Amino acid sequence: MPPHLDSRKTARAARVAEPSFVGSNTMIAWGCTPQRRVIGSGVFYSPAAGGDAPYELVETRRWLAMGFVRVLPIGSAGVHVECQRTGTVYDTEVLEALTDAEVCELMATAIRAAVAAIAIADDVVSDEERRAAIAVVGEFVEGYDGGDFECDLEDVGIVPLEELLAALSTALNTHGRERLLTCAATVMAASGPASERTVKETYAVGRALGMSDAHIDGVILRAESLS
């Protein structure tokens, strides 16, 4: 081979084999980084706080990052609830529970409907039943009077009493269910021995609250002893 061709081949091979050190000190770090985003807020019943508390509904998304720069979203890591009072994190199912405020409102509405239904069960409302109804409902509804009671009597059969009681059967503890039934039983016993229809309506209230007949018996006996 001619010497000048051999030297060109050798030089070309040297250029190919020669390592390049340009940019050798540059390192690009790739990785995943989370991003927190608030997608909702409100008030919920916080088990950790033992009552109603503000919350934030938070979505965490994963991003592909180059260095400190987020480049591409690669999916959601999930949604959770953060209690703003205690910092406790919950699954979103916690929002299905009624708040204390909702339970109080629901209980007041249910007591009004139950008391009216029991008072009118035998088609006659005595003065004693009227006074008892106004007194027991007045413990839950400020300013409740005879005019309000007349309105409740007109709404019997319209207000969905069974649905209200069914919702309260899981929201109230035993004491709460007993208290509601006691209000109903107090009206039942207000004017002496109750009619069969009045007693039947009172038992219907207790059963809708998830109480056994034996439990209902005990509550009614206690209410009758105090009347």
C-alpha positions as CSV (number, residue, x, y, z in Angstrom):
1,M,0.0,0.0,0.0
2,P,1.3,3.4,-0.8
3,P,2.8,5.1,2.2
4,H,0.5,8.1,1.9
5,L,-2.7,6.0,1.9
6,D,-1.5,4.0,4.9
7,S,-0.9,7.1,7.0
8,R,-4.3,8.5,6.1
9,K,-6.0,5.2,7.3
10,T,-4.0,5.3,10.5
11,A,-4.9,8.9,11.2
12,R,-8.6,8.1,10.5
13,A,-8.6,5.2,12.9
14,A,-7.0,7.3,15.5
15,R,-9.7,9.9,15.2
16,V,-12.4,7.3,15.6
17,A,-10.8,5.8,18.7
18,E,-10.0,9.1,20.3
19,P,-12.4,9.6,23.2
20,S,-14.2,12.9,23.5
21,F,-14.2,14.7,26.8
22,V,-16.5,17.5,25.7
23,G,-19.4,17.8,28.3
24,S,-18.0,15.0,30.4
25,N,-18.7,17.0,33.6
26,T,-22.4,17.5,32.7
27,M,-24.9,15.1,34.4
28,I,-28.6,15.1,33.8
29,A,-30.7,13.6,36.7
30,W,-34.0,12.0,35.8
31,G,-36.6,10.9,38.3
32,C,-40.1,11.1,39.6
33,T,-41.4,13.9,41.8
34,P,-44.8,14.3,43.5
35,Q,-47.0,17.4,43.1
36,R,-49.7,18.2,45.7
37,R,-52.8,19.9,44.3
38,V,-55.9,20.9,46.3
39,I,-59.0,20.1,44.3
40,G,-61.7,20.7,46.9
41,S,-62.4,21.8,50.5
42,G,-65.2,21.9,53.0
43,V,-66.3,20.7,56.4
44,F,-66.5,17.1,57.5
45,Y,-66.7,14.9,60.6
46,S,-63.1,14.3,61.7
47,P,-62.7,11.2,63.9
48,A,-59.3,12.5,65.0
49,A,-60.8,15.9,66.0
50,G,-63.9,14.3,67.5
51,G,-66.2,16.7,65.7
52,D,-66.6,18.8,62.6
53,A,-63.5,20.3,61.1
54,P,-62.4,21.9,57.8
55,Y,-60.7,19.7,55.3
56,E,-58.9,19.8,52.0
57,L,-59.3,17.3,49.2
58,V,-55.9,16.7,47.8
59,E,-54.7,15.0,44.6
60,T,-51.1,13.9,44.4
61,R,-49.7,13.6,40.8
62,R,-46.4,12.0,39.8
63,W,-44.2,13.9,37.4
64,L,-41.2,12.9,35.4
65,A,-38.6,15.5,36.3
66,M,-35.3,16.5,34.8
67,G,-33.3,17.9,37.6
68,F,-35.5,20.3,39.4
69,V,-37.9,20.8,36.5
70,R,-41.1,18.8,36.1
71,V,-41.3,17.7,32.5
72,L,-44.2,15.3,32.0
73,P,-47.1,14.1,34.2
74,I,-47.1,10.3,34.5
75,G,-50.2,9.6,36.5
76,S,-52.0,10.2,39.7
77,A,-50.8,8.8,43.0
78,G,-54.4,9.1,44.4
79,V,-56.8,11.5,46.2
80,H,-57.0,11.8,49.9
81,V,-58.6,14.0,52.6
82,E,-56.5,16.1,54.9
83,C,-58.0,17.4,58.2
84,Q,-57.0,21.0,58.6
85,R,-57.4,20.9,62.4
86,T,-55.3,17.8,63.2
87,G,-53.3,17.1,60.0
88,T,-54.7,13.6,59.8
89,V,-55.0,12.0,56.4
90,Y,-58.1,9.9,55.4
91,D,-59.4,8.0,52.5
92,T,-62.2,9.9,50.7
93,E,-64.8,7.6,52.1
94,V,-64.7,9.6,55.3
95,L,-66.6,12.3,53.5
96,E,-69.7,10.0,53.4
97,A,-70.3,10.4,57.1
98,L,-72.7,13.1,58.2
99,T,-71.3,16.1,60.0
100,D,-72.4,16.9,63.5
101,A,-74.3,19.9,62.2
102,E,-76.1,17.8,59.6
103,V,-77.0,15.2,62.3
104,C,-78.4,17.9,64.6
105,E,-80.5,19.3,61.7
106,L,-81.7,15.9,60.7
107,M,-82.6,15.0,64.2
108,A,-84.6,18.1,64.8
109,T,-86.5,17.5,61.5
110,A,-87.1,13.8,62.4
111,I,-88.3,14.6,66.0
112,R,-90.8,17.2,64.6
113,A,-92.1,14.6,62.1
114,A,-92.2,11.7,64.6
115,V,-93.9,13.7,67.4
116,A,-96.6,15.0,65.0
117,A,-97.2,11.5,63.5
118,I,-97.7,10.0,67.0
119,A,-99.9,12.9,68.2
120,I,-102.3,12.5,65.2
121,A,-102.1,8.7,65.0
122,D,-105.6,8.2,66.5
123,D,-107.0,11.3,64.6
124,V,-107.4,13.2,67.9
125,V,-104.7,15.5,69.4
126,S,-105.3,16.2,73.1
127,D,-104.2,19.3,74.9
128,E,-101.7,17.2,76.9
129,E,-100.2,15.8,73.7
130,R,-100.0,19.3,72.2
131,R,-98.2,20.6,75.3
132,A,-95.9,17.6,75.4
133,A,-95.0,17.9,71.7
134,I,-94.2,21.6,71.9
135,A,-92.0,21.0,75.0
136,V,-90.0,18.1,73.6
137,V,-89.5,19.6,70.2
138,G,-88.6,23.0,71.8
139,E,-85.5,21.3,73.3
140,F,-84.2,20.9,69.7
141,V,-85.8,23.8,67.8
142,E,-85.5,27.3,69.3
143,G,-88.8,29.2,69.4
144,Y,-90.9,26.2,68.5
145,D,-94.6,27.0,69.3
146,G,-98.1,25.9,68.7
147,G,-98.2,27.4,65.2
148,D,-95.2,25.3,64.2
149,F,-96.8,22.2,65.7
150,E,-100.0,22.8,63.6
151,C,-97.8,23.0,60.5
152,D,-96.1,19.7,61.4
153,L,-99.5,18.0,61.8
154,E,-100.4,19.1,58.3
155,D,-97.1,17.7,57.0
156,V,-97.6,14.2,58.4
157,G,-97.4,11.8,55.5
158,I,-95.5,14.3,53.4
159,V,-92.2,14.5,55.4
160,P,-90.3,11.2,54.7
161,L,-90.1,10.2,58.3
162,E,-88.9,6.6,57.6
163,E,-86.0,7.9,55.5
164,L,-85.0,10.4,58.1
165,L,-85.0,7.8,60.8
166,A,-83.1,5.3,58.7
167,A,-80.3,7.9,58.1
168,L,-80.2,8.6,61.9
169,S,-80.1,4.9,62.7
170,T,-76.4,4.8,61.6
171,A,-75.5,8.4,62.5
172,L,-76.6,8.3,66.1
173,N,-75.2,6.2,68.9
174,T,-77.4,4.3,71.3
175,H,-78.0,7.3,73.6
176,G,-79.0,9.4,70.6
177,R,-81.5,6.9,69.4
178,E,-83.0,6.5,72.9
179,R,-83.3,10.2,73.2
180,L,-85.2,10.5,70.0
181,L,-87.5,7.7,70.9
182,T,-88.1,9.1,74.4
183,C,-89.4,12.3,72.8
184,A,-91.9,10.3,70.8
185,A,-92.8,8.1,73.7
186,T,-93.3,11.2,75.9
187,V,-96.0,12.5,73.6
188,M,-97.5,9.0,73.3
189,A,-97.9,8.8,77.1
190,A,-98.9,12.4,77.6
191,S,-102.7,11.9,77.9
192,G,-102.8,8.6,79.8
193,P,-103.2,5.1,78.3
194,A,-102.4,5.4,74.6
195,S,-104.5,4.0,71.8
196,E,-103.4,1.0,69.8
197,R,-102.6,3.1,66.8
198,T,-100.5,5.6,68.8
199,V,-98.5,2.8,70.4
200,K,-98.0,1.2,66.9
201,E,-96.7,4.5,65.5
202,T,-94.3,4.8,68.4
203,Y,-92.9,1.3,67.9
204,A,-92.5,2.1,64.2
205,V,-90.3,5.0,65.1
206,G,-88.1,2.8,67.3
207,R,-87.8,0.0,64.7
208,A,-86.9,2.5,62.0
209,L,-84.0,3.6,64.3
210,G,-82.8,0.0,64.3
211,M,-83.9,-0.7,67.9
212,S,-85.3,-4.1,69.1
213,D,-88.8,-4.4,70.5
214,A,-87.3,-5.1,74.0
215,H,-85.2,-2.0,73.7
216,I,-88.3,0.0,72.7
217,D,-90.2,-1.4,75.6
218,G,-87.6,-0.2,78.0
219,V,-87.7,3.3,76.6
220,I,-91.5,3.5,76.6
221,L,-91.7,2.3,80.2
222,R,-89.2,4.9,81.3
223,A,-91.1,7.7,79.4
224,E,-94.4,6.6,80.9
225,S,-92.9,6.6,84.4
226,L,-91.8,10.2,84.0
227,S,-95.2,11.4,82.5
